[in-house]
Amino acid sequence: MTASPDTTPETPRRALVTGAAQGIGRAVAEALLATGLPVALLDRDLDRARATARELDPDGERTLALGADVGDAAAVAVALAELEATWGLPDVLVNNAARSLGGNVLEIPLDEWDDVLATNLRGCLQLCQRCAPAMRARGWGRIVNMASLAGQQGGVANGAHYAASKAGMIVLTKILARELAPDGVTVNAVAPAVIATPVLDALGPERIAALARTIPVGRVGTSREVAAAVVHLCGEDAGFTTGATIDVNGGLSMR
Ligand SMILES: NC(=O)c1ccc[n+]([C@@H]2O[C@H](COP(=O)([O-])OP(=O)(O)OC[C@H]3O[C@@H](n4cnc5c(N)ncnc54)[C@H](O)[C@@H]3O)[C@@H](O)[C@H]2O)c1
């Protein structure tokens, strides 16, 4: 029996990264651009998404900045309509946008729970629902969902709603992976931990150093290291990896 390799695209692939204005999402956009893929940067902060797009692609030929809150179905529909009219729906989707809030699980207000789940989990679901059919029709697609060690271990520092949403993303990844595998579409998750982004920087150098001592590799991670895992999963040669969760955590947790 002959293995079925990935097809060479008739039209160039294009990517959509959510939460791409800063941090890990920005690094993912930069790394995908470096592979030659044009990238749409979707963020609720449109001004910052535009500024990031300009920095990564000064000519503006290979980026498109889109403003939407991924938890807002109407706003996502408008942004995707703009993307579809400009480039078509993406071949590569990276669901990276997320929010987190601390707080004791017994005291989390239910509307706050709903807000976090709407951004992190429902946002991921609706982007997949809207983009996957076109991937399926083309017989090729890559979806990467940004999970977290918190979703694997139940870490509470970012709140139980955050951890539950990330656990939900890991399960959703597996369900979508099974559903879409026969049509050449892979769906995987990446689970980072302690990555140097503006949120982590806010802890200050002493707490970051203390944190680093708890990590086997002896330091916090970088957004580029997370982006490298995403780029691998989005590649032509990653077609046999689906439903997986790739850990990028410096050895903090080993499965
Ligand atoms: N930094 C870490 O250590 C770490 C660890 C584990 C998982 N993660 C995950 O990686 C991803 C990126 O994290 P980060 O540290 O770069 O975060 P960040 O806060 O630096 O950046 C998040 C980006 O997403 C955007 N965003 C937030 N809510 C949005 C919404 N509702 N709609 C559209 N855009 C929205 C923000 O404007 C921002 O540009 C998240 O999914 C996060 O849960 C990060």
The ligand as a Tripos MOL2 file, in Angstrom:
@<TRIPOS>MOLECULE
LIG
   44    48     1     0     0
SMALL
NO_CHARGES

@<TRIPOS>ATOM
      1 N1          2.9650   33.1440   28.3920 N.am      1 LIG1
      2 C1          2.8810   31.9410   28.9580 C.2       1 LIG1
      3 O1          3.6780   31.5750   29.8410 O.2       1 LIG1
      4 C2          1.8000   30.9810   28.5200 C.ar      1 LIG1
      5 C3          1.7400   29.7210   29.1390 C.ar      1 LIG1
      6 C4          0.7740   28.8110   28.7500 C.ar      1 LIG1
      7 C5         -0.1230   29.1470   27.7470 C.ar      1 LIG1
      8 N2         -0.0570   30.3680   27.1680 N.ar      1 LIG1
      9 C6         -1.0380   30.6510   26.1170 C.3       1 LIG1
     10 O2         -0.4090   31.2390   24.9910 O.3       1 LIG1
     11 C7         -1.3100   32.1490   24.3690 C.3       1 LIG1
     12 C8         -0.6580   33.5190   24.2470 C.3       1 LIG1
     13 O3         -0.2490   33.9400   25.5260 O.3       1 LIG1
     14 P1          0.6210   35.2490   25.7210 P.3       1 LIG1
     15 O4          1.3720   35.0640   26.9820 O.co2     1 LIG1
     16 O5          1.3450   35.5890   24.4690 O.co2     1 LIG1
     17 O6         -0.5550   36.3140   25.9930 O.3       1 LIG1
     18 P2         -0.5700   37.8850   25.8080 P.3       1 LIG1
     19 O7         -1.5750   38.3870   26.7980 O.co2     1 LIG1
     20 O8          0.7960   38.4840   25.8010 O.co2     1 LIG1
     21 O9         -1.1880   38.0750   24.3370 O.3       1 LIG1
     22 C9         -2.4800   37.6710   24.0740 C.3       1 LIG1
     23 C10        -2.9700   38.4000   22.8350 C.3       1 LIG1
     24 O10        -4.3130   37.9330   22.6060 O.3       1 LIG1
     25 C11        -5.1660   39.0580   22.4350 C.3       1 LIG1
     26 N3         -6.4940   38.7010   22.9270 N.ar      1 LIG1
     27 C12        -6.8570   38.4530   24.2090 C.ar      1 LIG1
     28 N4         -8.1630   38.1980   24.2640 N.ar      1 LIG1
     29 C13        -8.6300   38.2680   23.0050 C.ar      1 LIG1
     30 C14        -9.9080   38.1060   22.4170 C.ar      1 LIG1
     31 N5        -10.9760   37.8330   23.1680 N.pl3     1 LIG1
     32 N6        -10.0260   38.2240   21.0760 N.ar      1 LIG1
     33 C15        -8.9640   38.5240   20.3090 C.ar      1 LIG1
     34 N7         -7.7310   38.7140   20.8070 N.ar      1 LIG1
     35 C16        -7.5660   38.5870   22.1360 C.ar      1 LIG1
     36 C17        -4.5400   40.1690   23.2480 C.3       1 LIG1
     37 O11        -4.9590   41.4600   22.7880 O.3       1 LIG1
     38 C18        -3.0490   39.9170   23.0090 C.3       1 LIG1
     39 O12        -2.5810   40.5540   21.8290 O.3       1 LIG1
     40 C19        -2.5830   32.1270   25.2080 C.3       1 LIG1
     41 O13        -3.4790   31.1950   24.6720 O.3       1 LIG1
     42 C20        -2.0940   31.6550   26.5590 C.3       1 LIG1
     43 O14        -3.1150   31.0350   27.3200 O.3       1 LIG1
     44 C21         0.8690   31.2920   27.5290 C.ar      1 LIG1
@<TRIPOS>BOND
     1     1     2 1
     2     2     3 2
     3     2     4 1
     4     4     5 ar
     5     4    44 ar
     6     5     6 ar
     7     6     7 ar
     8     7     8 ar
     9     8     9 1
    10     8    44 ar
    11     9    10 1
    12     9    42 1
    13    10    11 1
    14    11    12 1
    15    11    40 1
    16    12    13 1
    17    13    14 1
    18    14    15 2
    19    14    16 1
    20    14    17 1
    21    17    18 1
    22    18    19 2
    23    18    20 1
    24    18    21 1
    25    21    22 1
    26    22    23 1
    27    23    24 1
    28    23    38 1
    29    24    25 1
    30    25    26 1
    31    25    36 1
    32    26    27 ar
    33    26    35 ar
    34    27    28 ar
    35    28    29 ar
    36    29    30 ar
    37    29    35 ar
    38    30    31 1
    39    30    32 ar
    40    32    33 ar
    41    33    34 ar
    42    34    35 ar
    43    36    37 1
    44    36    38 1
    45    38    39 1
    46    40    41 1
    47    40    42 1
    48    42    43 1
@<TRIPOS>SUBSTRUCTURE
     1 LIG1         1 GROUP 0 **** ****
